[in-house]
Amino acid sequence: MKVLSAALVSLTLLFGGLTAASPANADPYPHSVPTVCVAKPKPRSGRVHVNRRPAMRLNVQAGGAHPTARFVVKAKSGKKLQWKLPRTFHGHPEVYLLRKLPQGKYVIRVKTRFADQSVYKNCKTKYTLKVFR
C-alpha cells in the first residue's frame, strides 16, 4: 500500500510539474500564421495609358493584424520580364506607383516575404494589366 501511494504521489507531482512548467500560450512556430495578400490595379479597370505610370493597391492581412513585410513586384509580358521592383509594406493598405510600361498585356505578380523568424506565412498574388495608346 505504501508503494502504491508513493507512486501515486510521485506521478501527481511529476504531471503537476510538467503542466506548471509549460507556458499557457506558447508562441506559434515561424511561418505558421496564414496571411492574405490582395493586390488590385489602380484604376480598377486594369487599363492604363502608355504615358502614365500604373499604380497598385496592396493589402496584406493576417486575421485582424496588418504585419510589416518586404515584397517584390514583377511585370511580365509573355515570358519577357519588363521590370522587378522591391518595396516595403508598412502594415496598412497603400497605393504604390509602378514604372511605365510599353503597350501590351502584362501579368503583375506580387510576392510578399516576411522575416525568417516571423510567425506569418509568405504569400503571393497576381493580376492582369493592359497598357494602351
C-alpha positions as CSV (number, residue, x, y, z in Angstrom):
1,M,0.0,0.0,0.0
2,K,2.9,2.4,0.8
3,V,4.4,1.7,-2.6
4,L,1.2,2.4,-4.4
5,S,0.6,5.7,-2.5
6,A,4.2,6.7,-3.1
7,A,3.9,6.0,-6.8
8,L,0.6,7.9,-6.9
9,V,2.2,11.0,-5.2
10,S,5.2,10.9,-7.5
11,L,3.0,10.7,-10.6
12,T,0.9,13.6,-9.3
13,L,4.0,15.7,-8.7
14,L,5.5,14.7,-12.0
15,F,2.5,15.7,-14.1
16,G,1.7,18.7,-12.0
17,G,5.3,19.9,-12.5
18,L,5.1,19.4,-16.3
19,T,1.9,21.3,-16.7
20,A,3.1,24.1,-14.4
21,A,6.4,24.3,-16.4
22,S,4.7,24.6,-19.8
23,P,3.6,28.2,-20.8
24,A,-0.1,28.9,-21.0
25,N,0.1,30.2,-24.6
26,A,3.3,29.5,-26.4
27,D,4.5,31.5,-29.4
28,P,3.4,30.0,-32.7
29,Y,6.1,28.4,-34.9
30,P,7.8,30.5,-37.5
31,H,5.7,30.9,-40.7
32,S,2.6,29.3,-39.2
33,V,0.1,32.1,-39.3
34,P,-1.7,32.3,-42.7
35,T,-1.8,35.6,-44.5
36,V,-3.9,37.0,-47.3
37,C,-2.4,39.3,-50.0
38,V,-4.7,41.4,-52.1
39,A,-3.2,43.5,-55.0
40,K,-5.6,45.5,-57.2
41,P,-4.8,47.7,-60.1
42,K,-5.5,51.4,-60.0
43,P,-7.7,52.3,-61.9
44,R,-10.0,49.3,-61.2
45,S,-10.4,48.6,-64.9
46,G,-6.9,47.3,-65.1
47,R,-6.2,49.5,-68.2
48,V,-3.6,52.3,-68.2
49,H,-2.4,54.7,-70.9
50,V,1.2,54.3,-72.3
51,N,2.3,57.7,-70.9
52,R,1.1,57.1,-67.4
53,R,2.6,55.1,-64.6
54,P,0.4,52.2,-63.4
55,A,-0.5,52.1,-59.7
56,M,-1.3,49.2,-57.4
57,R,-3.2,49.0,-54.1
58,L,-1.8,46.3,-51.8
59,N,-3.2,45.0,-48.6
60,V,-1.7,42.2,-46.5
61,Q,-3.6,40.8,-43.6
62,A,-3.2,38.0,-41.0
63,G,-6.5,37.7,-39.3
64,G,-7.0,41.2,-37.8
65,A,-3.3,42.1,-37.9
66,H,-1.6,44.1,-40.6
67,P,2.1,42.9,-40.5
68,T,5.1,44.7,-42.0
69,A,6.8,42.9,-44.8
70,R,9.0,43.2,-47.9
71,F,7.5,42.4,-51.3
72,V,8.7,42.2,-54.9
73,V,6.6,43.3,-57.9
74,K,7.3,41.8,-61.3
75,A,5.8,42.8,-64.6
76,K,5.9,40.1,-67.4
77,S,4.6,40.1,-70.9
78,G,4.6,36.5,-72.1
79,K,8.0,35.2,-70.8
80,K,9.8,38.5,-71.0
81,L,10.3,40.3,-67.7
82,Q,9.9,44.0,-68.1
83,W,11.0,45.1,-64.6
84,K,11.2,44.0,-61.0
85,L,10.7,46.3,-58.0
86,P,11.4,45.6,-54.4
87,R,9.2,47.5,-51.9
88,T,8.2,47.6,-48.3
89,F,4.6,47.1,-47.0
90,H,4.1,49.2,-43.8
91,G,1.1,47.4,-42.2
92,H,-1.8,49.3,-43.8
93,P,-3.4,49.3,-47.3
94,E,-1.4,51.6,-49.5
95,V,-1.2,52.6,-53.2
96,Y,2.2,52.1,-54.8
97,L,3.3,53.7,-58.1
98,L,5.0,51.3,-60.6
99,R,7.2,52.0,-63.6
100,K,5.9,52.9,-67.0
101,L,5.3,50.0,-69.5
102,P,5.2,49.8,-73.3
103,Q,1.9,49.0,-75.0
104,G,0.7,45.4,-74.4
105,K,-0.8,43.0,-71.9
106,Y,1.1,42.2,-68.7
107,V,0.8,40.0,-65.7
108,I,1.8,41.8,-62.5
109,R,2.9,39.4,-59.7
110,V,3.5,40.3,-56.1
111,K,5.4,38.1,-53.7
112,T,5.4,39.0,-50.1
113,R,8.3,37.9,-47.8
114,F,8.4,38.1,-44.0
115,A,11.5,37.9,-41.8
116,D,12.9,34.5,-41.2
117,Q,11.7,34.3,-37.6
118,S,8.3,35.9,-38.3
119,V,5.2,33.9,-37.5
120,Y,3.5,35.0,-40.7
121,K,3.5,32.9,-43.9
122,N,4.8,34.3,-47.1
123,C,2.1,35.0,-49.7
124,K,1.7,35.9,-53.4
125,T,-0.9,37.2,-55.8
126,K,-1.2,38.4,-59.4
127,Y,-3.4,40.5,-61.7
128,T,-3.6,41.4,-65.4
129,L,-2.8,44.9,-66.6
130,K,-3.4,46.3,-70.1
131,V,-1.4,49.2,-71.5
132,F,-3.0,51.0,-74.4
133,R,-2.2,54.0,-76.7
